[in-house]
């Protein structure tokens, strides 16, 4: 029954989005304007005739302005964002299991402006709740980096709703702020062409965040720190985090019991070739005592014990560089991206990591709301840990992968993304996997 229900949900949503895309593609316009619909019926607030269908397609979110309630709440300091990301992806050859799986992720964010709400000038509160459902493709390919990261977050073996952010930020000036609370760390290591939390750009972990970080930085935990901004964007961030992941709990009873993690990131804007770009440098160190390679939905490893080690570290760099921007909107364009990182071989399963690719907004003149990406990643496994892995999973080699995607903006609130990946497992006894599938994202 559950399988049939998920299949019906998948077919219904995909069918709706593809039907809308067919209408748009034929017309080469955002929406076709049918007749006999006046604006009062559409809730637009004008006396001119307007297509209800056009208004429905052009709105920013599926549910619109909630009869004005959304705008009213925003004016009072409360704004909401919600989206549903779904994956239907399959491993067609190689790997461990050759099958298609359906899974998804719900993401619900509220931003509170405490100045408007309570007169606390410069204070903001971010709340995020997440849940997953269905099956991730992680584990089917034998790759250590999940091909659809978001389908396994926040907790790979649970479909419950978890609060992963309750973060208080206090601005002390326009350029400096301090923060404290529970936060998820997926928003770090940002990149204009390869991030998007796995929902709007690439799906594979290797192009969402640097996997070198995953051993030392938990997904969701208590943290505090500061951020220095330049021209309204984070330039330097420093965080002190509880070293234990507490996605499923408040985390206070585990605060610093297993050590502390220190993380910092410097994000420098650049203008090479008279085009915008960024150079990001960061690192993390943890004093946590590591007893085993704990299962983590962000990276799929053989679950084997390792020698007890205290502390780990990782250093990383990433860049994005526009090569072309569009004359009608210079904030849009396409360019190159890359990542690199090294980690502590005694506790980190990856000794180093490298990725490179091209991506950005569609070069098709009438489709600038679409985006595309082609990326390649490569990582080497830790020599220190290979002796532990090899007797249980066979000889190890470097892992690598390629991902290609094209994100179709059916409407502003409905995106459909065909995706293909070629993945080589670090386990030499596994054949190369070919992953194909589609992702949909609906913004509510």
C-alpha positions as CSV (number, residue, x, y, z in Angstrom):
1,X,0.0,0.0,0.0
2,X,2.8,2.4,0.9
3,X,4.6,1.7,-2.3
4,X,1.5,2.2,-4.4
5,X,0.8,5.5,-2.6
6,X,4.3,6.8,-3.2
7,X,4.1,5.8,-6.8
8,X,0.8,7.6,-7.3
9,X,2.3,10.7,-5.6
10,X,5.3,10.5,-7.8
11,X,3.3,10.1,-11.0
12,X,0.8,12.9,-10.0
13,X,3.4,15.5,-9.3
14,X,5.7,14.6,-12.2
15,X,2.6,14.6,-14.5
16,X,1.5,18.0,-13.3
17,X,4.9,19.5,-13.8
18,X,5.5,18.0,-17.2
19,X,2.1,19.1,-18.4
20,X,2.9,22.6,-17.4
21,X,6.3,22.4,-19.0
22,X,4.6,21.2,-22.3
23,X,2.3,24.2,-22.3
24,X,5.3,26.6,-21.7
25,X,7.6,24.9,-24.2
26,X,5.0,25.1,-27.0
27,X,4.3,28.8,-26.4
28,X,7.9,29.8,-25.5
29,X,6.3,32.1,-23.0
30,X,6.0,31.8,-19.1
31,X,2.2,30.9,-19.5
32,X,-0.5,30.9,-22.1
33,X,-3.2,33.5,-21.2
34,X,-6.7,31.9,-21.5
35,X,-9.7,34.2,-21.6
36,X,-12.6,35.1,-19.3
37,X,-11.0,35.5,-16.0
38,X,-11.1,38.8,-14.3
39,X,-8.6,39.9,-11.7
40,X,-10.9,39.8,-8.8
41,X,-11.2,36.0,-9.3
42,X,-7.5,35.7,-9.5
43,X,-6.9,37.8,-6.4
44,X,-4.6,40.2,-8.2
45,X,-6.3,43.4,-7.2
46,X,-6.6,45.1,-10.6
47,X,-9.7,45.7,-12.8
48,X,-8.0,44.7,-16.0
49,X,-8.6,41.2,-17.4
50,X,-5.9,38.7,-16.6
51,X,-5.5,35.0,-16.9
52,X,-5.9,32.9,-13.7
53,X,-3.6,30.4,-15.2
54,X,-1.0,33.0,-16.0
55,X,-1.2,34.3,-12.4
56,X,-1.0,30.8,-11.0
57,X,2.1,30.0,-13.1
58,X,3.9,33.3,-12.5
59,X,3.5,33.4,-8.7
60,X,6.7,32.7,-6.7
61,X,5.2,29.8,-4.7
62,X,2.6,27.2,-5.3
63,X,0.3,28.4,-2.5
64,X,0.7,32.1,-3.4
65,X,0.1,34.9,-0.9
66,X,-2.5,33.1,1.2
67,X,-5.1,35.7,0.5
68,X,-2.7,38.4,1.7
69,X,-1.7,36.7,4.9
70,X,1.8,35.9,3.8
71,X,2.6,39.5,3.0
72,X,0.9,40.7,6.2
73,X,3.0,38.3,8.3
74,X,6.2,39.4,6.5
75,X,5.4,43.0,7.3
76,X,5.1,41.9,11.0
77,X,8.5,40.1,10.9
78,X,7.5,36.5,10.1
79,X,8.4,34.9,6.8
80,X,8.0,31.3,5.7
81,X,9.7,29.2,3.1
82,X,8.8,25.6,2.4
83,X,9.6,23.1,-0.3
84,X,9.3,19.5,-1.2
85,X,12.1,17.8,-3.1
86,X,11.5,14.4,-4.7
87,X,13.8,11.9,-6.4
88,X,13.1,9.0,-8.6
89,X,16.6,7.7,-9.4
90,X,18.0,4.3,-10.2
91,X,21.3,2.5,-10.6
92,X,21.2,0.8,-14.0
93,X,24.5,-1.0,-14.0
94,X,27.4,-1.9,-11.7
95,X,27.5,-1.1,-8.0
96,X,25.7,-3.2,-5.4
97,X,22.0,-3.0,-6.3
98,X,20.5,-2.3,-9.7
99,X,17.1,-0.8,-9.0
100,X,15.1,2.5,-9.0
101,X,14.1,4.1,-5.7
102,X,11.7,6.9,-4.8
103,X,12.5,9.2,-2.0
104,X,12.1,12.8,-0.9
105,X,12.8,15.6,1.6
106,X,10.6,18.3,3.1
107,X,12.3,21.5,4.2
108,X,10.4,24.2,6.2
109,X,12.1,27.4,7.2
110,X,10.8,30.4,9.3
111,X,12.7,33.6,9.7
112,X,11.7,35.9,12.6
113,X,12.7,39.6,12.6
114,X,12.7,40.3,16.3
115,X,12.9,44.0,15.8
116,X,9.4,44.0,14.2
117,X,8.1,41.3,16.5
118,X,9.4,42.5,19.9
119,X,11.5,45.6,19.4
120,X,14.8,43.7,19.7
121,X,16.8,45.7,17.2
122,X,19.2,43.7,15.1
123,X,18.0,40.3,16.3
124,X,16.9,37.5,14.0
125,X,15.8,33.9,14.6
126,X,16.0,31.1,12.1
127,X,13.9,28.0,12.5
128,X,14.3,25.0,10.2
129,X,12.4,21.6,10.4
130,X,13.2,18.8,8.0
131,X,12.1,15.3,7.3
132,X,12.8,12.6,4.7
133,X,10.7,9.7,3.3
134,X,11.0,6.9,0.9
135,X,14.4,5.5,0.0
136,X,17.7,7.2,-0.8
137,X,19.9,5.7,-3.5
138,X,22.8,5.7,-1.1
139,X,24.3,2.3,-0.8
140,X,23.0,1.0,-4.1
141,X,26.0,2.2,-6.1
142,X,28.8,1.3,-3.7
143,X,30.1,4.9,-3.9
144,X,31.0,6.5,-0.6
145,X,29.3,9.8,-1.7
146,X,25.5,9.6,-2.0
147,X,24.1,10.3,-5.4
148,X,21.0,12.1,-3.9
149,X,22.3,13.5,-0.6
150,X,19.0,15.2,0.4
151,X,17.0,12.0,0.3
152,X,19.0,10.8,3.3
153,X,18.8,13.9,5.5
154,X,18.4,14.7,8.3
155,X,18.4,11.2,9.6
156,X,18.8,8.3,7.2
157,X,16.7,5.7,9.1
158,X,13.8,7.9,10.3
159,X,10.9,9.7,8.6
160,X,10.2,11.9,11.6
161,X,10.2,15.7,11.5
162,X,13.3,17.1,13.2
163,X,14.1,20.6,14.2
164,X,17.6,21.2,12.8
165,X,17.9,25.0,13.3
166,X,16.9,27.2,16.2
167,X,19.5,29.9,15.6
168,X,19.6,33.3,17.2
169,X,21.7,36.0,15.4
170,X,22.4,39.5,16.9
171,X,23.8,42.2,14.7
172,X,26.1,44.5,16.7
173,X,26.7,46.6,13.6
174,X,25.9,46.4,9.9
175,X,29.1,44.4,9.4
176,X,29.4,42.3,12.5
177,X,27.0,39.7,14.1
178,X,27.2,37.0,16.7
179,X,25.1,33.8,16.7
180,X,24.2,30.9,19.0
181,X,21.8,28.0,19.0
182,X,21.2,24.8,17.2
183,X,22.1,24.9,13.5
184,X,22.6,22.7,10.6
185,X,26.0,23.0,8.7
186,X,24.9,22.3,5.2
187,X,24.9,26.0,4.3
188,X,28.7,26.2,4.7
189,X,31.2,25.8,1.8
190,X,28.8,27.7,-0.5
191,X,29.4,28.0,-4.2
192,X,27.4,29.8,-6.9
193,X,27.4,26.9,-9.3
194,X,27.7,23.8,-7.0
195,X,25.8,23.9,-3.8
196,X,22.0,24.5,-3.6
197,X,21.7,22.1,-0.6
198,X,21.2,19.3,-3.2
199,X,17.8,20.6,-4.3
200,X,18.4,23.2,-6.9
201,X,21.8,22.4,-8.5
202,X,23.7,19.1,-8.3
203,X,22.3,16.2,-6.3
204,X,25.5,14.3,-5.5
205,X,27.2,15.1,-2.2
206,X,30.5,15.6,-4.0
207,X,29.1,18.8,-5.6
208,X,27.1,20.1,-2.7
209,X,29.8,20.3,0.1
210,X,33.4,19.2,0.5
211,X,33.3,15.7,2.0
212,X,36.6,16.3,3.8
213,X,34.5,18.3,6.4
214,X,32.1,15.5,7.2
215,X,34.3,13.7,9.7
216,X,34.9,16.7,11.9
217,X,31.7,18.8,11.4
218,X,28.3,17.3,12.6
219,X,25.2,17.9,10.5
220,X,23.1,19.6,13.2
221,X,24.3,20.5,16.6
222,X,24.6,23.3,19.2
223,X,27.0,26.1,18.1
224,X,28.0,29.7,18.7
225,X,30.2,32.1,16.8
226,X,30.5,35.3,14.9
227,X,30.4,36.5,11.3
228,X,31.9,39.6,9.6
229,X,30.1,40.8,6.5
230,X,31.3,42.8,3.5
231,X,28.7,44.5,1.3
232,X,26.0,42.5,3.1
233,X,27.5,39.1,2.5
234,X,29.5,36.9,4.9
235,X,33.2,37.4,4.6
236,X,34.7,35.7,7.7
237,X,32.8,33.2,9.8
238,X,34.1,31.5,13.0
239,X,32.1,28.8,14.9
240,X,32.4,26.7,18.0
241,X,30.3,23.6,17.7
242,X,29.4,20.6,19.9
243,X,31.4,17.8,18.3
244,X,28.4,15.3,18.5
245,X,25.5,15.4,16.1
246,X,22.3,16.1,17.9
247,X,19.8,16.2,15.0
248,X,17.3,14.1,16.9
249,X,17.6,15.9,20.3
250,X,17.9,19.4,21.8
251,X,21.6,18.6,22.5
252,X,22.0,20.3,25.9
253,X,22.6,17.0,27.8
254,X,25.4,16.1,25.3
255,X,27.0,19.6,25.1
256,X,30.8,19.2,24.8
257,X,30.7,15.7,26.4
258,X,32.6,14.2,23.4
259,X,34.7,17.3,22.6
260,X,34.5,20.5,20.6
261,X,34.8,21.4,17.0
262,X,36.2,24.7,15.8
263,X,35.5,25.8,12.2
264,X,36.3,28.9,10.2
265,X,35.7,30.1,6.7
266,X,36.9,33.1,4.6
267,X,34.9,33.9,1.5
268,X,36.6,36.4,-0.7
269,X,34.8,38.1,-3.6
270,X,36.9,38.4,-6.8
271,X,36.7,40.1,-10.2
272,X,38.9,38.1,-12.4
273,X,38.3,38.8,-16.1
274,X,36.1,41.6,-14.9
275,X,33.6,39.0,-13.9
276,X,32.3,38.1,-10.4
277,X,33.6,35.2,-8.5
278,X,34.6,33.9,-5.1
279,X,37.6,32.2,-3.5
280,X,36.7,30.4,-0.2
281,X,39.2,29.0,2.3
282,X,38.2,27.1,5.4
283,X,39.2,24.5,8.0
284,X,37.8,22.5,10.9
285,X,39.4,20.8,13.9
286,X,37.7,18.5,16.4
287,X,38.9,17.2,19.7
288,X,36.3,14.4,19.6
289,X,37.5,10.8,20.4
290,X,36.7,8.6,17.4
291,X,36.1,5.0,18.0
292,X,34.5,3.8,14.8
293,X,33.5,5.1,11.4
294,X,29.9,5.9,12.5
295,X,27.3,5.8,9.8
296,X,26.4,9.2,8.6
297,X,23.7,9.9,5.9
298,X,26.1,12.4,4.3
299,X,28.7,9.7,3.5
300,X,28.3,6.0,3.0
301,X,31.1,3.9,4.5
302,X,31.5,0.2,5.4
303,X,30.4,0.0,9.1
304,X,33.7,-1.3,10.6
305,X,35.5,-0.5,13.8
306,X,38.7,1.4,13.8
307,X,41.4,2.1,16.3
308,X,40.6,4.7,18.9
309,X,41.9,8.1,17.9
310,X,41.5,11.6,19.5
311,X,41.0,14.6,17.3
312,X,40.7,15.2,13.5
313,X,41.1,18.1,11.1
314,X,40.3,19.1,7.6
315,X,41.3,22.0,5.3
316,X,39.3,23.0,2.2
317,X,39.1,25.5,-0.7
318,X,36.5,26.2,-3.3
319,X,36.0,28.7,-6.0
320,X,33.4,29.9,-8.5
321,X,34.2,32.1,-11.4
322,X,31.7,33.6,-13.9
323,X,32.9,33.4,-17.5
324,X,29.8,35.0,-19.0
325,X,26.9,37.1,-17.7
326,X,23.7,38.0,-19.5
327,X,23.3,41.6,-20.7
328,X,19.6,41.6,-19.7
329,X,20.5,40.5,-16.1
330,X,24.2,40.7,-15.1
331,X,23.4,38.7,-11.9
332,X,22.8,35.6,-14.2
333,X,25.4,33.7,-16.2
334,X,27.6,30.6,-16.2
335,X,31.2,29.8,-15.3
336,X,33.6,27.4,-13.6
337,X,33.7,25.9,-10.1
338,X,36.1,23.7,-8.2
339,X,36.8,22.3,-4.7
340,X,39.8,20.8,-3.0
341,X,40.5,19.5,0.5
342,X,42.8,17.4,2.6
343,X,42.1,15.6,5.9
344,X,43.6,13.7,8.8
345,X,44.3,10.2,7.5
346,X,44.2,8.6,10.9
347,X,40.5,9.4,11.4
348,X,39.2,10.6,8.0
349,X,38.3,7.9,5.4
350,X,39.2,10.4,2.6
351,X,42.8,11.7,2.6
352,X,42.1,14.3,-0.1
353,X,39.3,15.4,-2.4
354,X,39.1,17.3,-5.7
355,X,36.2,18.4,-7.9
356,X,35.8,20.6,-11.0
357,X,33.1,21.6,-13.4
358,X,31.0,24.1,-15.2
359,X,27.5,25.3,-14.4
360,X,25.1,28.2,-14.0
361,X,22.0,29.6,-15.6
362,X,20.9,28.2,-19.0
363,X,22.6,29.8,-22.0
364,X,19.3,29.4,-23.9
365,X,18.1,33.0,-24.3
366,X,14.4,32.3,-23.4
367,X,15.3,29.9,-20.5
368,X,17.5,31.9,-18.2
369,X,15.5,30.6,-15.2
370,X,16.8,27.1,-16.0
371,X,20.2,26.0,-14.8
372,X,22.7,23.3,-15.8
373,X,25.9,21.7,-14.5
374,X,28.5,19.2,-15.4
375,X,31.0,18.1,-12.7
376,X,33.7,15.6,-11.9
377,X,35.1,14.6,-8.5
378,X,38.0,12.5,-7.4
379,X,39.0,11.4,-3.9
380,X,41.8,9.2,-2.5
381,X,41.1,6.9,0.5
382,X,43.2,7.0,3.7
383,X,46.2,4.8,3.7
384,X,46.0,4.6,7.5
385,X,42.4,3.1,7.3
386,X,42.9,0.9,4.3
387,X,44.3,-1.9,6.4
388,X,41.0,-1.9,8.4
389,X,38.7,-1.8,5.4
390,X,40.5,-4.2,3.0
391,X,40.0,-7.5,4.9
392,X,36.3,-6.8,5.1
393,X,35.4,-5.1,1.8
394,X,38.4,-6.0,-0.4
395,X,41.1,-3.8,-1.9
396,X,40.5,-0.1,-2.1
397,X,41.1,2.4,-4.8
398,X,40.4,6.0,-5.4
399,X,36.7,7.0,-5.9
400,X,35.5,9.3,-8.6
401,X,32.3,10.4,-10.3
402,X,30.7,12.6,-12.9
403,X,27.3,14.2,-12.7
404,X,25.2,16.0,-15.4
405,X,22.0,17.8,-14.8
406,X,19.6,20.3,-16.4
407,X,17.1,22.0,-14.1
408,X,13.9,23.0,-16.0
409,X,12.0,25.9,-14.4
410,X,8.5,24.8,-15.3
411,X,7.3,27.7,-13.2
412,X,9.0,29.7,-10.5
413,X,7.7,27.2,-7.9
414,X,8.1,23.9,-9.9
415,X,11.4,22.7,-11.1
416,X,12.1,19.3,-12.9
417,X,15.7,18.1,-13.2
418,X,16.8,15.2,-15.3
419,X,20.1,13.8,-13.9
420,X,22.8,11.3,-14.9
421,X,25.8,10.2,-12.9
422,X,28.7,7.8,-13.5
423,X,30.2,6.6,-10.2
424,X,33.3,4.5,-9.4
425,X,33.3,2.9,-6.0
426,X,36.5,2.8,-3.9
427,X,35.9,-0.9,-3.6
428,X,37.8,-2.5,-6.5
429,X,35.5,-5.5,-6.7
430,X,32.5,-3.3,-7.7
431,X,31.8,-2.3,-11.3
432,X,31.2,1.4,-12.3
433,X,27.6,2.5,-11.7
434,X,25.4,4.4,-14.1
435,X,22.7,6.4,-12.3
436,X,19.8,8.1,-14.1
437,X,16.7,9.7,-12.8
438,X,14.7,12.9,-12.2
439,X,14.3,15.3,-9.3
440,X,11.4,17.6,-8.7
441,X,11.3,20.6,-6.4
442,X,8.0,22.3,-5.4
443,X,8.1,25.6,-3.4
444,X,5.1,26.2,-1.3
